[in-house]
Amino acid sequence: MEKIVVLDFGGQYSHLIAKRARYLGYYSEIALPSISKNDPKMKDVAGVVLSGGPSSVYDKDIPEFNSDILNLDVPILGLCYGHQLLSKEYRGVVRRAAVGEFGVVELTNVAESPLFDGVTFPTQVWTSNNDEVTELPPGFEIIGSTKNCRIAAIQNLEKKRFGIQFHAEVRDTLEGDKILGNFIKFCGMKKNWDTAKIKEIILEDIKRDAGDKKALLFLSGGVDSTVAFALLNAALGKDRVLGLHIDNGFMRMNESAAIDERYKKFGFTNYIIEDASEEFLKAVKNITDPQEKRKRVGETYINVRNRVVDRLKLPFDDWLLAQGTLYPDIIESGGTKHSKTIKTHHNRVDGIQKLIDAGLVIEPLKDLYKDEVRAVGRALGLSEELVGRHPFPGPGLSINVLCSDGVIKEVELYEKTNKFLKELNIASISKEIKDIYAIPIKSVGVHGDIRTYAYPAALDMGEFYKKAIDWDEIEKISFFITNKVKEVNRTILKIYEKQGLSLIEGYCDKKRLDMTRIADEIVLSALKKYGWYNKIFQHLTINLPYATKRDNCSVVLRPVVSEDVMTAKFARLDQKLLSAIVDELRKIDFIDAVYYDATNKPPATFGWE
């Protein structure tokens, strides 16, 4: 079968390229960049795509690339790192960019190209890079530029080579599908793939991978584990599948009871609920490092699973561990050959990785993204109540409760960040900004496929939420700050603050989890009441140890819209809805401040940990 082969240099979106090709109706596969052009996987290749990646082409330890691939007589397209590598291999020059580009930018057309057939210019594209091509390879021409990147798109039609600095595979590149489709059309490939085949392929894979074994599935109650549960039941039968829902103490208000009710309503019967809240709370006691917290949560899942297996006398060798792991979880955990760790997901800690290496784990959704999972769930007949829920990962609220021993880490960096923010000519961007400052607790982000851990910038724009909100202006300001100040990966808007806030000692304990549950329930109830719950992808209520006293906290509202989790935009909530949420939160005595996270992904991640 003809195919498009994507060479994976470890970029956050490598599999998304293959996914987009399949969505467009063309079969595609992922391969290592070191692959031989004579490898069986390269048989019937119609075109090759070089993915993005976290490396710089001038680094010493870059992914091994078999440059003999360039001798193939098929079209080749380089994206981001792939664009830079293609340019370097053909004797162009790549250097550190004077101004890195992260997020949405405008691409203008410089010359005609089959890559841009039907594209309306200027067009919005999405980029994430610190490097750029500064000198064209001989025989190539520039076909597109952005404000800060002159050589943003190139071609050599004689050699059938193309390079683009932006990511055509993400939805924020508005005409990305058209660009990728044009490339595949240039490859002369005919449509040969139907996404409806995904479900059947997964069912066959489950039967093959499980053999005669049974499957014990970690069942969080979220979309991913629910769809995995339905797939396993369909492939193996209910007698060979057992769902294990663990109440880890990190659930939303009354969440475990609600999950039980939903499953019974749908007809699921082969699952049990285990209350292990005390065990999980003990595991994360006094832990402040987010990576360590995630690892402890993941290891505790394994301990609870082993205890349940022993109690139920399930023969260990007869049972596989099943998980609803998605491909983004693997990428962000550094689970592909060249990818960097953004954050360690609970389903990729050492204990689980050992089981994976031993062939004792089955993950039906590991090659899929969230939107594909929902589509498969609907194809299986799952109710909208089950597949339309906001994502809620296994660690639950534990990763929404940020922790601190009360001491600012890296004081010099914090002061330096504050200094840079104060020196910004922010008034030239907006007269609405009264102040800008750093919050003294770090959050996780991603820049150029690499994990960042930085202090967020807070903006005082007065009571902006009490009038018509200019979200375009706010997004512009947020983009300006995170591009100008490399020490910042997140911009938040101050909604209100009490006097005398400071970093306090606070950990992930039952008291702070209950505080988070109360605030979270207020927000989710308002989203449903005002008809906004299904308009956004997810809302995270973040609890910060930034308050007037030990028993209080600050709350960050983090609503996001996304299709595939790999990229996202902060949600632009309706002014009436936001005002209603703020009015209710103001009534809560322990909440000393409320902020609104107005940062896209990247440079921020969905959550703060």
C-alpha positions in Angstrom: 0.0 0.0 0.0 1.3 3.4 -0.9 2.2 5.5 2.1 3.6 8.8 3.5 6.4 8.1 5.9 7.0 10.6 8.8 10.6 10.5 10.2 10.2 11.3 13.9 12.9 13.5 15.3 11.2 13.6 18.7 8.8 16.5 18.1 5.7 17.0 20.2 3.6 16.7 17.1 5.3 14.0 15.0 2.4 11.6 15.2 0.0 14.4 14.5 1.5 14.7 11.0 0.7 11.0 10.4 -2.7 11.5 11.9 -3.5 14.5 9.6 -2.4 12.5 6.6 -4.8 9.7 7.6 -7.6 12.1 8.2 -7.1 13.4 4.7 -7.5 9.8 3.4 -3.9 8.8 3.0 -2.1 5.9 4.7 0.9 7.0 6.8 3.5 5.5 9.1 6.1 6.8 11.6 9.7 5.7 11.3 13.1 6.6 12.9 15.2 9.1 11.0 18.0 6.6 11.0 16.0 4.2 8.8 17.6 2.7 5.7 16.0 3.7 2.4 15.9 0.0 1.7 14.0 -0.9 4.9 10.7 -2.8 4.2 8.9 0.1 5.9 10.1 2.4 3.0 8.5 0.1 0.4 5.8 1.9 -1.6 6.7 5.2 0.0 5.1 8.1 -2.0 6.6 10.9 0.1 8.6 11.6 3.2 8.0 14.2 6.0 10.8 15.3 8.3 9.2 16.2 11.7 10.0 18.8 14.2 12.1 18.1 17.2 13.6 19.5 20.4 17.2 19.6 19.1 19.1 22.3 17.2 20.7 21.1 14.0 24.1 22.5 15.2 24.0 20.6 18.5 26.4 17.7 19.0 23.9 15.1 20.2 21.2 15.4 17.6 19.0 12.4 16.4 20.8 10.2 13.9 19.6 10.9 10.4 20.4 8.7 7.4 21.0 11.4 4.8 20.8 8.7 2.1 17.0 9.2 2.4 17.6 12.4 0.5 18.6 10.3 -2.5 15.1 8.9 -2.8 13.3 10.1 -5.9 10.2 11.1 -3.9 9.0 14.5 -2.6 10.3 15.4 0.9 8.8 18.0 3.2 10.6 19.3 6.3 8.6 20.9 9.2 10.3 23.1 11.8 13.5 21.1 12.8 12.9 19.1 9.6 13.0 22.3 7.6 16.2 23.4 9.2 17.8 20.0 8.8 16.8 19.8 5.1 18.3 23.3 4.6 21.5 22.3 6.4 21.9 19.0 4.4 21.6 21.0 1.1 24.3 23.5 2.3 22.1 26.2 3.7 22.8 28.0 7.0 20.9 27.6 10.3 21.4 29.9 13.3 19.8 31.0 16.5 16.9 33.3 15.7 17.2 36.9 16.7 13.6 36.6 17.8 12.1 33.2 18.5 8.6 32.6 17.4 6.1 30.7 19.6 2.4 30.5 18.8 0.3 32.0 16.1 2.0 34.2 13.5 1.1 35.5 10.0 2.6 33.9 6.9 2.9 36.0 3.7 3.4 34.5 0.3 6.7 35.3 -1.5 6.6 33.0 -4.6 4.2 30.6 -6.2 4.3 27.0 -5.0 2.2 23.8 -5.4 2.4 23.6 -1.6 0.2 26.7 -1.4 -2.4 25.9 -4.0 -5.7 27.3 -2.8 -4.2 29.0 0.3 -5.4 32.5 1.0 -2.6 34.9 2.1 -1.8 36.2 4.5 -2.6 33.1 6.4 -2.3 32.2 10.1 0.3 29.5 11.0 1.5 28.1 14.3 5.2 28.0 15.1 7.5 27.0 18.0 11.2 27.7 17.3 14.3 29.4 18.6 16.3 28.7 15.4 15.9 29.7 11.8 17.4 29.2 8.3 19.4 32.4 7.7 20.9 31.5 4.3 19.1 29.5 1.5 20.6 26.3 0.2 21.7 26.6 -3.4 18.9 26.0 -5.9 16.2 26.7 -3.4 13.8 29.7 -3.3 11.9 31.4 -0.6 8.1 30.9 -0.9 6.9 32.3 2.4 7.9 34.7 5.2 6.7 35.8 8.7 7.4 39.0 10.5 10.4 37.6 12.3 11.5 34.8 10.0 12.4 35.8 6.4 13.0 32.2 5.3 9.8 30.6 6.7 9.1 28.4 3.7 11.3 27.2 0.8 11.2 24.9 -2.2 13.3 23.3 -4.9 10.9 22.0 -7.4 13.6 20.2 -9.5 14.6 18.1 -6.5 11.0 17.9 -5.2 12.0 19.3 -1.8 10.0 21.6 0.5 10.6 23.1 3.9 8.4 25.2 6.2 9.4 26.6 9.6 5.8 26.4 11.0 3.7 23.3 11.9 1.2 22.6 9.3 -0.1 19.7 11.3 -1.7 21.6 14.2 -5.1 23.2 14.0 -3.9 26.7 14.8 -2.3 26.6 11.3 -5.7 27.4 9.8 -4.9 26.1 6.3 -2.5 23.4 7.5 -4.6 20.5 6.1 -4.7 22.2 2.7 -0.9 22.6 2.8 -0.3 18.9 3.8 -2.9 17.8 1.3 -1.1 19.8 -1.4 2.2 18.1 -0.6 0.6 14.6 -0.7 -1.1 15.6 -4.0 2.4 16.6 -5.3 3.5 13.1 -4.3 1.0 11.7 -6.8 -0.6 9.5 -4.1 -4.3 8.5 -4.3 -6.6 8.3 -1.3 -6.3 4.9 0.3 -7.3 5.2 4.0 -10.6 5.3 5.8 -10.6 6.5 9.5 -13.6 4.3 10.1 -11.0 1.4 10.0 -9.4 2.6 13.3 -11.9 0.9 15.5 -11.6 -2.5 13.8 -7.8 -2.3 13.7 -7.7 -1.6 17.5 -10.0 -4.5 18.2 -7.8 -6.9 16.2 -4.7 -5.5 17.9 -6.2 -6.1 21.3 -7.0 -9.7 20.4 -3.5 -10.3 19.1 -1.7 -8.5 22.0 -3.8 -10.1 24.8 -3.5 -13.7 23.4 -5.2 -15.9 26.0 -4.6 -13.4 28.9 -7.2 -11.3 30.7 -7.0 -7.6 31.3 -7.3 -5.5 34.5 -7.9 -1.9 33.5 -7.2 1.2 35.6 -10.6 2.9 35.2 -10.4 6.6 36.2 -13.9 7.3 34.8 -12.6 9.7 32.2 -13.1 9.5 28.5 -9.8 7.6 27.7 -10.2 4.8 30.2 -13.9 4.5 29.5 -13.3 4.1 25.8 -10.4 1.6 26.5 -12.8 -0.3 28.8 -15.5 -0.5 26.0 -12.9 -1.7 23.5 -11.5 -4.4 25.7 -15.0 -5.6 26.5 -15.8 -5.7 22.8 -12.6 -7.5 21.8 -12.2 -9.9 24.7 -15.6 -10.2 26.3 -16.7 -9.1 29.8 -15.5 -12.4 31.4 -11.9 -11.5 30.5 -11.9 -7.9 31.5 -12.1 -6.3 35.0 -12.2 -2.5 35.5 -10.6 -1.1 38.6 -11.7 2.3 39.6 -9.5 3.6 42.4 -10.8 6.5 44.6 -7.4 8.1 45.2 -8.7 11.0 47.2 -7.9 13.3 44.3 -11.3 13.1 42.7 -13.7 16.0 42.1 -16.7 16.5 44.4 -18.7 13.2 44.6 -16.9 12.1 41.4 -16.5 8.4 42.2 -20.2 8.0 43.0 -21.1 9.8 39.8 -18.8 7.5 37.8 -20.5 4.4 39.4 -23.9 5.8 38.5 -22.9 6.5 34.8 -21.4 3.1 34.3 -24.4 1.3 35.7 -26.7 3.4 33.6 -24.8 2.4 30.4 -24.7 -1.3 31.4 -21.1 -1.8 32.5 -21.0 -4.4 35.3 -17.5 -5.9 35.2 -15.7 -3.3 37.4 -15.0 -2.7 41.1 -14.3 0.5 43.1 -11.4 0.6 45.6 -11.0 3.3 48.2 -7.3 4.0 48.5 -7.5 7.7 49.4 -5.4 7.4 52.6 -2.7 5.5 50.8 -2.4 8.2 48.0 -2.5 11.1 50.5 0.3 9.5 52.4 2.4 9.0 49.2 2.3 12.7 48.4 2.6 14.0 51.9 4.9 17.1 52.1 6.1 16.7 48.4 6.7 19.9 46.6 8.3 18.8 43.4 5.7 18.2 40.7 7.6 15.5 38.9 8.2 13.6 42.2 4.5 14.0 43.0 3.4 12.5 39.7 5.8 9.6 40.0 4.6 8.8 43.5 1.0 8.8 42.3 1.9 6.4 39.5 3.8 4.1 41.8 0.9 4.0 44.3 -1.5 3.0 41.5 0.8 -0.1 40.9 0.9 -0.9 44.6 -2.9 -0.7 44.9 -3.3 -2.8 41.8 -1.0 -5.5 43.2 -2.9 -5.5 46.5 -6.2 -5.9 44.7 -4.8 -8.7 42.5 -3.6 -10.5 45.7 -6.9 -10.0 47.5 -9.0 -11.3 44.6 -6.5 -14.1 44.0 -6.1 -13.3 40.4 -3.2 -15.3 38.9 -0.5 -12.7 38.1 0.7 -14.4 35.0 -2.8 -14.6 33.6 -3.6 -10.9 33.8 -2.3 -7.9 31.8 -2.5 -4.4 33.1 -4.6 -2.2 30.8 -4.4 1.6 30.6 -6.2 4.3 28.6 -2.8 5.9 27.7 -2.9 8.3 24.8 0.0 9.2 22.5 0.4 12.7 24.0 1.0 11.1 27.4 3.9 9.1 25.9 5.3 12.2 24.1 5.2 14.5 27.2 6.8 11.8 29.3 9.7 11.6 26.9 8.6 8.1 25.7 9.6 8.3 22.1 13.3 7.9 21.0 14.1 11.6 20.6 11.4 13.4 22.6 12.2 15.4 25.8 10.2 15.0 29.0 7.7 17.8 29.6 6.1 16.1 32.6 6.0 12.5 33.8 2.5 11.1 33.4 1.3 8.7 36.0 1.0 5.9 33.4 4.7 6.2 32.5 6.5 5.9 35.9 9.2 3.3 36.5 6.9 0.6 37.9 4.6 0.7 34.9 7.5 1.0 32.5 8.9 -2.3 33.8 5.6 -4.0 33.2 5.6 -2.5 29.7 9.1 -3.8 29.0 8.0 -7.3 30.2 5.0 -7.3 27.8 2.5 -7.2 30.7 0.7 -3.9 29.7 -1.9 -3.4 27.0 -2.8 0.1 25.8 -5.5 0.2 23.1 -5.3 3.9 22.6 -1.6 4.5 22.7 -1.4 5.8 19.1 -4.4 8.0 19.3 -5.2 11.6 20.2 -8.2 12.8 22.3 -10.4 13.7 19.3 -9.8 10.2 17.8 -10.7 8.6 21.1 -14.0 10.4 21.3 -14.8 9.3 17.7 -14.0 5.7 18.5 -16.1 5.9 21.7 -19.1 7.1 19.6 -18.5 4.3 17.1 -18.7 1.9 19.9 -22.1 3.3 20.9 -21.0 5.0 24.1 -23.3 7.8 25.4 -22.4 11.4 25.0 -22.5 11.6 28.8 -19.5 9.3 28.8 -17.5 10.5 25.8 -18.3 14.2 26.0 -16.9 14.7 29.5 -14.0 17.0 30.2 -10.8 15.1 30.5 -9.8 14.2 34.1 -6.5 12.4 34.3 -5.6 9.7 36.8 -3.7 11.9 39.3 -6.9 14.1 39.5 -6.8 17.2 41.6 -3.4 16.3 43.0 -1.7 18.0 40.0 -3.9 21.0 40.4 -2.8 21.6 44.0 0.6 23.3 43.8 2.8 22.8 46.8 5.5 24.8 48.6 7.5 24.7 51.7 7.0 28.5 51.9 10.4 29.4 50.6 10.8 31.0 47.2 13.0 28.8 45.0 15.7 30.5 43.0 15.2 33.9 44.5 17.6 35.5 42.0 15.7 34.1 39.1 12.4 35.3 40.6 13.8 38.8 41.1 15.3 38.8 37.6 12.0 37.8 36.1 10.2 40.6 38.0 12.9 43.0 36.8 12.4 42.0 33.2 8.7 42.3 33.5 8.9 45.8 35.0 11.2 46.9 32.2 8.8 45.8 29.5 7.2 48.7 27.6 3.9 47.2 28.4 2.1 50.6 28.0 2.9 50.5 24.3 0.8 47.3 24.0 -2.2 48.3 26.2 -3.2 51.3 28.3 -5.5 49.0 30.3 -2.5 47.4 32.1 -2.0 49.0 35.6 0.8 46.7 36.7 2.8 43.6 35.8 4.6 41.3 38.2 5.7 37.7 38.7 3.9 35.2 41.0 6.4 33.4 43.3 5.5 29.8 42.4 6.6 28.0 39.2 4.5 26.3 36.6 5.4 23.8 33.9 5.4 24.9 30.2 6.8 23.8 26.9 9.0 25.9 24.5 10.3 24.4 21.3 9.5 20.8 22.4 11.4 21.3 25.7 10.0 21.4 29.2 10.2 24.8 31.0 9.6 25.5 34.6 9.1 29.2 35.3 7.4 31.9 37.2 4.2 33.2 35.6 3.5 36.9 34.9 0.5 38.4 36.4 -1.3 41.4 34.8 -3.4 43.9 36.7 -6.0 45.2 34.2 -8.5 46.4 36.8 -12.0 44.9 36.8 -11.7 43.8 33.2 -14.3 41.1 33.7 -17.1 43.6 34.6 -17.3 45.0 31.0 -17.0 43.7 27.5 -13.8 41.7 27.4 -11.4 42.3 24.6 -9.9 38.8 24.4 -8.0 39.6 21.2 -6.1 42.3 23.0 -5.5 40.0 26.0 -4.1 37.2 23.7 -1.9 39.7 22.0 -0.5 40.9 25.4 0.0 37.4 26.6 1.9 36.4 23.4 4.0 39.6 23.7 5.1 38.8 27.2 6.0 35.1 26.8 7.9 35.9 23.6 9.8 38.9 25.1 10.6 37.4 28.5 12.1 33.9 28.1 11.9 33.4 31.9 8.1 33.5 31.7 6.0 30.6 30.3 2.5 31.7 31.4 0.5 35.0 31.7 -2.4 35.3 34.1 -4.9 38.1 34.7 -5.5 39.3 38.2 -9.3 39.3 38.9 -8.9 40.2 42.6 -6.3 40.0 45.4 -6.5 40.6 49.1 -3.7 42.6 50.7 -0.7 40.9 52.1 -0.3 37.9 49.8 2.9 35.8 50.1 4.2 32.3 49.3 3.0 30.1 52.2 3.7 26.5 53.2 1.1 24.3 51.6 1.0 20.7 50.5 -1.4 18.3 48.7 -3.4 17.3 51.8 -7.1 16.7 52.3 -7.8 20.2 53.5 -6.3 21.9 50.4 -7.9 19.2 48.1 -11.3 20.0 49.7 -10.7 23.7 49.1 -10.0 22.9 45.5 -13.1 20.7 45.2 -15.3 23.5 46.5 -13.9 26.1 44.0 -13.9 23.6 41.2 -17.6 22.7 41.7 -18.5 26.4 41.6 -16.9 26.8 38.2 -18.2 23.6 36.7 -21.7 24.3 37.9 -21.6 27.8 36.3 -20.2 26.4 33.0 -23.2 24.0 32.8 -25.7 26.6 33.9 -24.6 29.1 31.3 -24.3 26.4 28.5 -20.5 26.6 28.3 -19.5 23.2 29.5 -19.5 21.6 26.0 -18.1 24.7 24.4 -14.7 24.2 26.0 -12.4 21.2 26.1 -11.5 21.3 29.8 -11.5 23.5 32.9 -8.8 23.1 35.5 -9.1 24.8 38.9 -5.6 25.5 40.1 -4.9 26.0 43.9 -1.8 28.1 44.6 -0.1 28.3 48.0 -0.1 32.1 47.7 -2.2 33.7 50.4 -2.5 35.8 53.5 -2.2 32.9 55.9 -1.5 29.1 56.0 -5.1 28.0 55.8 -6.0 30.1 52.7 -5.1 29.9 49.0 -5.3 31.6 45.6 -7.3 30.1 42.7 -6.4 30.2 39.0 -9.2 29.6 36.5 -7.8 27.6 33.5 -10.4 27.0 30.8 -9.0 25.7 27.5 -10.2 24.8 24.1 -8.3 22.1 22.1 -8.8 19.4 19.6 -5.9 17.0 20.2 -4.3 18.1 23.5 -1.0 18.8 21.8 -1.9 22.5 21.3 -4.6 24.6 23.0 -5.9 28.1 23.4 -7.2 29.6 26.6 -11.0 29.8 26.5 -12.6 33.2 26.0 -15.4 32.9 28.6 -18.5 35.1 28.2 -18.4 38.2 30.4 -21.6 37.3 32.3 -20.4 33.8 33.0 -17.0 35.0 34.3 -18.7 37.6 36.5 -21.0 35.0 37.9 -18.1 32.7 38.7 -16.1 35.5 40.4 -19.1 36.6 42.4 -19.5 33.1 43.9 -15.7 32.6 44.5 -15.6 36.0 46.4 -18.0 34.4 49.0 -15.5 31.8 49.9 -13.5 33.0 52.9 -10.3 30.9 52.2 -9.8 32.2 48.7 -7.5 35.3 48.9 -7.1 35.8 45.2 -8.5 34.7 41.8 -6.6 34.8 38.5 -7.4 33.9 34.9 -4.8 31.9 32.9 -4.7 33.6 29.5 -1.9 31.5 28.0 -2.0 29.2 25.0 -0.2 25.9 24.7 2.6 26.4 24.0 4.2 28.1 25.8 2.1 26.9 28.7 0.8 23.4 29.3 -2.8 22.7 30.2 -2.2 22.3 33.9 0.5 23.9 36.1 2.2 20.7 37.0 
